[in-house]
Each structure stands twice: as C-alpha cells, then as structure tokens.
Amino acid sequence: MSKHTIVIVGGVAGGASAATRARRMNEDAEIILIEKDEHVSFANCGLPYYIGEEIKQRDDLLVATPEFLRRRFRLDVRTREEVVAIDRSSKSVSIRRHQSNDDYTQPYDKLILAPGATPFVPPIEGVNSRNVLTLRNLSDTDRIKAFVDRENTQRAVVVGAGFIGLEMIEQLVRRDLETTLVELQPQVLPLMDPEMVQPLEGELRRHGVAVHLGTSVARIVTGEDSLATAVELSDGTSIETDLVILGIGVRPSTGLAENSGLQIGASGGIATNDFMQTSDADIYAVGDAAEYPYTPGESRMRVALAGPANRAGRLAGQHAATGSSPQMQGVLGTAIVRAFALTAAVTGITEHAARRSGREIRSVTISSKHHAGYYPGAQPMTLKLLYQPGTGKVLGAQVIGGAGVDKRIDVIATSMHFAGTVRDLAGLDLAYAPPFGSAKDPVHLAAFAASNELDDIEVFCPSDSQLDGLQVVDVRTASEVASMPLAGAREAINIPVDELRDRIGELDPRRDTVVSCAVGIRGHVAARILKQHGFRVRNLSGGVTVRNRAWGSSHSAQTEKAAD
C-alpha cells in the first residue's frame, strides 16, 4: 500500500507550518516540501531589523533549517527546486531543479500551495540597477546589507511608506544613512486614515528623513558602473542616492494556480473555502497568494500577513493529512509598525475604506495616556474606534502613540473576533495599576463615547468636517486657543467650559452648533450642557488635536491634487 503523499509548494510561514502540522497529525504520510530558494523557514518580518543591526546575528533569522526539518519531522525538504506546473488529472507536479536545470515529475495525493507574493517593481528606466533592491527574503537582505555596510553608502531612497518602507527607513537612519522617503499617496502608511498617521510623518522629519508625498519615481539615473546615482520624481525633484529600496507593495504569485485552472477570487488571490481548499478539493492554498474569510467586510480577501499565513498553513496541513480540521477563522488584518518613538496599529476596516465602498459606519476618536497620567512616563495615545450604526458592532480600530499601542489593538481585535460591540468593550474588566494603565483605559474611553452616541446622549462631528456656517464653540481657555487655533473655524466662539453656563446667552440656540476642546473630554461636558438647554449640538471628535491633523492632511491632499 503506497503512502499518503502531501506535496507542499513553498516554505516560510504558510508552507512550513503546513508541513510540520501535517507530520504531527500523520506520522506515516510522505511529506515533501519544495522551496525554490535556499532558505525554507525564516523570520521575514525580522529582515529590516537585521539590516539595521538591532538583530545582531543572521542565524537568528533562521526559524528552521532544512536539516532541522528533516531530523525533527522526517520531512523530505527539497530546496532550490521549483514547481513549474500542476497536472490535476494525473495528480502530479513538474519540478525543476535549479542547480542542474532539469525537470522531473512528482505525484501527490494532496497538494498545498504556499507560493507567497513577489514585490512590485515598476517598469521605469534604471530600475534594474544593482543597487535598486526589494526586500522579500534572506538573499534580498544580504544584498541590501552589503550595500549598507559599504563605507561609500551614505544616502538611501525608500520608495513606499507602507509597513516595510517605514521599518526600512527607521533601520537605515539607525545605520546613519541620509534617508529619503517617496510615497505616491498624500500620506504615510496609506492603509490607515490620514489624521491617524500624520504624527508619523512628523516623527520621520524629526529624525532627519526627507519626506516626499503625493509623488512617484519617474526614472532612476545610473552611472557608468550601472549603479543608481539619483532618483528623479514626477514633480521634477532629483534626489542623489547610493541605494534605492522599493517597498511599493507585493503581487500574489498565482501563476501556478491560474495555469492549472484553479479559481481566482475577487481580491486577486487563490479562492479557498473555510478549510483552505481551492476549487480542486485535493489542492489547498495558504499565505500571501490565498484568500481568507475577511470578517469586517463579510467577504473573502487576500491579507498578506504572517499571522494568518501561519494559522492557515496549520489548518491546511492538518486537513491534508487527516481529512478534517477546524475551519479557518475570520481575518481582521491586524497589523502594527514602529517608526522611531511612535507605534501605529490597525485592525478591521478603516473609515477611508468604508467611505470608498459606500458602507455606513460610525467612528469616535479619543486621546489619552497609555497609563495613569500621574504616574511618571505616561505617553500620549490616540485611538479611533469604528462601529456599526444601530448595533454598535465593532468594525475596526486604529491606534497611534508610544507604549501600549499593541495592548489596545489586540484587546479590540479580540473583541471583534467574538463579534463584540462597543458596549462589550465598555464593560471589559481590564488589568489596572498606575504603571500599566488607568481605571478608565483608552479602550474604555472610546467605547464610552461610542455608547453615548448609540444612546443619543451625544452626537459626534467627524474631525475633518467642514464647519462653515455652523456655530462653533471652542471651550478651551483663551491661552490654549491662542497657542493652537482650531483649524478651519475662523469664526469660532471661545467660551471656556467652566464659564459656559453663565455665558450661554451669548450663543444662538437656533443654530446648529459644534463644540470643541483639546481632545474631546471638555467638549463632551459642553455638549451635555448645551443639549439640555435646547441646542442641536455635536462634539468635534478628537477635539483640536485630531481636527488639526485631519485638516492638515485633507488640505495637503487637496493642494497636491490641484497642482496635478
């Protein structure tokens, strides 16, 4: 009787997880792991930190070597070999040995595809220069680090302000390179809402990074040695450089699946069911090339993150080895990035994405400290919570600040996994001691605000709203207003909240009114006072702190669009 043969295409998070789980579930199966590169399991999320020498030893990036996988799990690991075709009728794959450049055929009973994704490289002049690089694997890392380590490498240009781009910028600055960022969108970290990430732009500039937003690379100038010497932007700017790193994004490697007739989903990834099976039940797909159930959108999407890839690989490996497994749980797209002293995190849907899709959504934004304000070292944090009108179901969140960002995003992501509402968040029993948090945690504060809106206790005005024609009441002190005017509200009336009851006669109760303070807390008090005096009143979400970020981002984008 022949052994049950499982062939896995690709290693790293999805493929390696599938292989080891399959072995733990089936000791007798023949498990073959095919990887086209040299390294089959490495910490790709740690690559920038090795280049920046926060991670000192290269070997620390190797999660599992081929020798370890063969010894511990009795896997047949074949590196520098590539599956080039699938014959579904005969249940076999064609494999090319790169070292000898010959092909052979391998039968399978179950096939797991984990081909990953490839970095997007724009078709522009000079892009093939030796010092124009992408970061996807250890070989890429070695090439980048070799250039960074050279004495004559003093300047670098990073194209793309996503997660990888920001991580690379931080690490290049750590290595004392004069670093420039180029981003096509009018903001850094385009995945998040503009007002939430504006502090990141300031943080980059404070560390000497030249930031060029709303522009793209038109061409790369090369010298006689075929090395890039400058980058020319679409706005005419020329930037001299010794190194260019492209972090524009990735494209799923779906060619193998498409050529074999497997279904491709609406988001461009390989279509799968809840057991990660493709349109062919004997073939599975996991990782960056596969689609997952996407909870906030109640759809299936490609989410190129290591966490979902690991979980999907584990389930696919078990199902392929035994015929059964738990279902793949919904993915939220929870992600986090550090840029010097700031950390930004996101889970679920953003307001920008909701508006683009026409989906109705509500949001509140609060600013607080990451632990008790009276305890030394409290760092500011801004949290934006998005939820469904009527039900209060949590649909997403974004957080930016110093310490404690990861804790808050994970708490909210956990609640979303269990279909939690803002009222559920408001009632969470979270750990509290002054060094760690506050009795009213930032998660609580955001949930309280959202619950107030659901209960018609308070109505919020989005931070980027046009305030023309409204009666705007700034309830901060006169000195606060003088030092930080409320953007886009020249006619704002300044009445400090503690004077509001005595001076309420200065306001017209017939006019639609918006109140604002520094972060929204005093605005809440003012809104309650005015509402109970018959005013139609809204509280400006996030106060002047978030308003000025949103207004700056919005007007910067409008200016750039007009210039185009």
N, C-alpha and C positions, 0 to 999 in steps of 0.2 A: 504494500500500500504506500503510495507516494505521500510525502509530507505536504502539509498545507503551506503554500508559498506566498509570502507577503513581500511585495517589492515596493520600496519607498523611494520616491524621486525627490532628492534634496534633503539637506540636513537642517542645521541651526534650530530655531525654536520649534517650528511645527514638525519637521521630519524627524529630528532626533527624539522629540517627546513621543511621537507615534511609535517609533521603533522600540524604545525602552518599555513603554507601556504594553505593547504587543507581546514582548518577551515575558514580562511579569505575569501576563494573563494566559500565556500559552507557551509552555516550556518546550513543546515538541515542534512548533512551527519552524519553517525555514524563513528567516527574516533577512532580506537583502536591502542594504541602504546604499543608494547610488548618489554620489556627490561630485559635481563637475569640477569643484575647486579642491584645494589641498586640505582645507580645514572643514570638518564635518559638524562641529558644535563649538561655537564661540560666542562670547558676550558682545553682540554687535552694538548694543546700547552703550557699552563702555568704551568704544573705539575713540571718540573725541578726547576722553579723559586720559588715555594713554598718550595721545599726541601731545597733550598739554602737560604730561608728566605728573598728573595727580595720581594716576595708576602707574607705578614705577616699573613693574615687570611685565613684559609682553606675555609671558606664560600665564599670568593671572587672568588673561582674557580667554584662555582655552578652557571651556566648560568640560568637555570630554574629548579626548583624543581617540583616533581610530583604534589604537592599541587597547585603550581602556574599554571601549565598547565591545571589542572582540573578547577581551578577557572576562569582563564582568557579566555581559549579557549574551555572549556567544552570537553576536551579530556578524553577518557577512558584509563588512564595510568596504566599499569599492570607491576610492577617491580618484579624482581626475578622470572620471568616466561620466558620460552624459547620455541620458535617454533622449534619442532624437526622433523616435516615432512610437506610436502605440497601435497595435493591431488588435482591435477589440474582438474581432471574430475568432481569432486563434488564442486570445488572451495571452499575448506576448508583447514584449517591448524590444526595440532595437537600441543597442547601447554602443556608443563609440568610445574607444579607449584613446584618450588624447595623446598619451605618450607614444603609442605605436600607430595611431591614426587608422585602426582597423575596427570593424563593426562585428557584433555578434548578437544573437537573439536569446532573450531570457523569458521563459514562461512565468506566468503568475496566476494565482487564484484570486488574490486581492491586490489592488494597486492603490497606493496613496500618493497623491501629487502634492508636493510642497516646493514648487519652483521659485517662490518668492516674487520679487519685483526688481526691476532694473532702474537705475537713476535716469531721469530725463536729461538728455543733452541736446540743447537747441542747435539747429543747423546754421551756425554762424561762422564767419571767417575766423580762423585761428583757434577754433575750439579743440582741435586735435594736437595742440602743442603739448610737449611733455610735462609742463608744469601747470596744465589745466586739468584738474582732477575731481573725481567724485569719491564719496565715502560710502562703501557698502559692505566691504569685507576686510579681512586682515591684510590681504595684498594691497588694497587701496590704502589702508592705514600705514603700511610700511612705506609706500611711495610718498605719501604726504609727510610723514615724519622725517623721511630722509631729506626732503626739501627744507622743512622747518629747522632741522638740525644744522644745515649748512650755514657757515658764517656769513655768506653774502646774501642770505634770505632775510630781508628786513621789512618787507611790505607784503601784505596779502589782501586780496579782494575775495569776499564771500558773497556769492550770488544766491539769494533766497533767505528770507527771515523766518522760516519755519523752525521746528524743533531742532533739527540737525544744524541748521545755519546758526542759530543762537548759541548752541553748545560749542560749535567750532569757533565762533567769534570770541567767546569767553576764554577758551583754551589758547587761542592764538595770542590774545592780549596777555595772558598769563606767561606766554613764552616771549613777551616783549616785542612782538611784531606790530608794526604800524598797520592797523586793520581798517578796512572799508567794507561797509555793507551796502549791497544793491538789492532792492526789492521792487518788483513790478507793482504791487498793491500800495495804496497810500498809507499803510500801517505795517508795523512789525507783527509777527505772529497772526497772519490773516485768518486763522481758524477761529479766533476769539473776536468778541465785539470790540470796536475801536476804542471806546472810552476805558475799557478794562486794561488794555495793553499800552496805553500812552505812557505810563510810568516806565515801561521797559525801554522805550525809545530814549527817554531822559537818562536812564541808567547807562545805556550804551554810550551816549555822548559824554557823560561824566567820566567814563573810563577811556576817553580819547578816540572812540570809534567814530569815523566819518560815516554818516547815515544818509543814503540817497534813496528816497521813497518815491513811488509813482513813476519809476523809470526802469528801463531794461538795458541789457548789454546789446549794443548794435554790432560790434565786432571786437575781436581781440587782436591787438597788434603784436607781431612776432619779430624777433631779431634774427641775425644771421645764423645763430645756433638753434633755430627752431623753437626757442623758448619764448613764452609770452612776456612782453615788456610793459604793456599798458592795456587798459580796458577802456573802450570808447562807449559811452552811454547814448541812449536815444535822445537825450536832451542836449547832446553836444559836449558833455563833460568828458574829459580824458583823465584817467587815473593811472599813474605809473605803478607797476607792481612786479613782484618777483614770484608770486604764486597766486593762482586762481582756484577757488574751490566752488564747485557747482552743487548747491543744495536746493534745487528748484522743485524737486519732487520726484516721485517714482511712478513707473507704469507696471501693472501686473504682468507677469510672464505667463501669458495664457496661450501662447502659440501652440504648444504641445497639445493642450486640451482642445483648442479650436480645430486643429488639423485632424484630430481623431473624431470630430463630430460631437463633442460634449457641449452641452448648453452653456451659454454665457449669459449671466444675469444682467439686469438693467443698469447696475452700477459699474459694469465692466469686468467684474470678477467671475470666476467659475461658479456657476449656480450649484447650490447644495441644499440638502434637506437638513433636518434637525440632528441627524446622525453623521453629518458631513459627507454623505453620499452624493455623488454627482448624478446626472441624468442616466448614467450607467451604474447600476447598484453595486457592481464589483469594483468601482473606482471611486475613491474619496479625494477630496481636496481640502487643504488646510493652509493657513498662513496668509501672506500678503496677496496671493493671487485668488483667494477664495472669498465668497460672500458669507456673511454671518447674519443671523437674526438681529436686527438693529431695533432695540426696544423703544427709544424715544420717537422714532418715525414709524413704528409698527410696520416695518418693511425689512428687506434684506439688503445689506450694504457690504462693501469691501472696506475693512478697517485695518489699516496696515500698522498694527501694534504688536509688540512681543507677547503681552499677556494673553490676548485672545488666541494667538497662534499656538502658544503652549497648551492652553486648555483644549483647543480644537484638536491638536495633534494627539493629546492623551486620549480623547474620546474616540477618534478615528482609529487609533491603534488598537484600542480595546474591542471596538466593533468589528474590525477586520480580523482580529484574532479569535473572537468568540461568537460573533453573530449578534451580540447585544451590547448595549451600553446606555448610560444616561443620555438624555438629549443635551445638545448644545444650548446653554442658557444665553439669553439676550446680551448683546454687547452694547455698551454705552459710549465707547470712545473716550474713556477716562485717560487723561494724559497730563503730564507735568514737566516743566522745564525750569532750570535755574539759569539766570543771567546775572552774574556777579552777586550783589546783595539781595536781588529780588527773585521771587519764585512765582510762576504763573501756572495755573492748573485749570482744567476744564473737564466737564462730564456732560453727556447728553447734548441736547440741541442748544444752539445759541439764538439770540434774538435776531441777529442779522440773517441767519439761515431760515428762521421761521418767517420773517418778512418776505424773503426771497421766494419762499414756497407758498405764500399766501395763507399760512397757518396762523390761527388766532392764538395768542399767547399773552401772558401777563408776566411782569418782572418787578422785582424790588431790588434795590441796591443799598447796602449799608456799609459803613466804615466803622471799625472798632479796633481794639488792641488784641494781640494774639493771646495774652494772658492778662491778669488783673493789672489795671493801669497804675496802681500804687506800688506794685512790686517792680523792682529795678529790671530794666531791659525789655519792657513791653514794646513791641513793634507794631506799627500800623498795618491794617489789613482791610482790603475792600472785597466784599462778597456780593455777587449778583446771583439771585435765585429766580429761576424761571418755572412757571407752573401753568396748569390748565385752568382757564376761567371756569367758574362754576364748581368743578370738583376739587380744585386745589391740588391735583396730582402733580408731583414734582417732575419736570421735564428736562431740567438741566441746571447747571451752576458753573460759575467762573469765580476764581479767587486769585487775587494778586497781593503779595506782601512779602514779609521776611519769613520768620519762623512760623511754623504751624499751618502753613497752607496745605500741606499734604494731609494732615489730620482732617481738616474740614472737608476737602473734596472727597476723601474716602468715606466719611460719615454720610455725606449726601448721596454718593454713588451707591452705598449700601442700602439706603432707604429707597432709592429708585429701583434697585434690583427686586425689592419686595413690594413694588407699586405703591410706595409711601406718598402721603400727601403733606402739604405744608403744616397741617395740624399735627400729623405724626412727628414731624421734625420739632415742632414747638414743644411737644411733650417728651422728648428724649431725655433720659436720665444719664447725662454725661459726667465724666470724672471732673472734679473741680478741686483745685488747691491753687493758691496765688502763683506759684512758679509755672503752672501748666495751663490755666485757663481762667475763666470768670464764671461766676454763678449764672450769669446770662451770657452764654457763649455766642460768638458771632453767628453760628448756625441758628441758635435760638432767636437772636435779634432779627435775622432775615425772615425766619418763619413767623415770628410775631407780626412783623409788618405785613407779610402776605396774608396772614389770617385776618388782620384788621380790614384789609381790602375785601376779602371774601365776605366778611360780616357787615360790610357797608359802614364800618366805623371810620374808615379813612379811604381816600382815593389818591392815587399817585399820578404825578405828571412825569412822563419819561424825561430823562436828563437831557436829551437832545432836542426837545420840543421847541418850536417857535413860540416866543412869549409875546410877540407883538399884539397889541390890542387887549391884552389881559391886565388885570390889576395885580401887579407883582409886589409882594410884601416880603422884604428881607428882614428877618427877625434877629439878625446878629447885632453886635454892638457897633457903634459908629466907627471905632478904630479897626474892627475886623473888616468892615465894608471898605474902608479906605485902603487897607493893605491888600485886599483881594476882592475887587469888584465882581459882581455876578455877571458873567458873560451873556451878551445878547439881551440885556434887560436895562437899558439906559434910564427908563422911566420908573425903575423900582423904588418903592417907598420904604424907607428904613425906619422901622419901629421895633426896638429890641423886645423880645418876647415877654420880659418881665414888666414892660410898660404897655403891653398890648391891650389889656382890659381897660386901662384908664384912657387910652388914646383911640379906642375903637371907632369913635365918632369921626376920625379923620379918613375913614375908609367908606367906600360906597358898597352897601350890601347887595345892590342890584347887578353889580358887575361880576363876571367870572373871575375868580381870584386864585392865585398860586402863591404859596408861601415857601420860603427857602431859608435855610440856615447853613451851617458849615457842613454837616454830614447827614442831616435829616431828623435828628432827635428833637431839637427845639422846634423844628418845623412841624413835627407831629403834635407837640403841645399847642402850638399856634393854630394848627388846623382844627383841633378839637374845640378850642375856644371859639374860633370864628364859625364853625359849623353850628354850634349851639346858640349862636347869635343870628342864625338865619342866612349865613353866607353859603354860596356854592363855591367850595374851596377844595383845592388839591395841594398835596405836599410834593415838592420837587424831589424826585428820587435821588438819593445820594447827596443832596444839597449842592453847595457851590463847588465842593471838592470834585465830585463826579461830573457836574454840569460843565465846569471849565475844561475838563479833559474831553468830554463829548463834543463840546462846541469847537474846541481847537481841532479835534480830529475831523469833524464834519466840514469845517470851513477850509481846512488844509486840503481835503479831498476835492471840494468844490473849486478851489483855486487851481489845483493841478488839472482838473477836468476842463476848466475854461481855457487854460493855457494850451491844452492839446487841440 
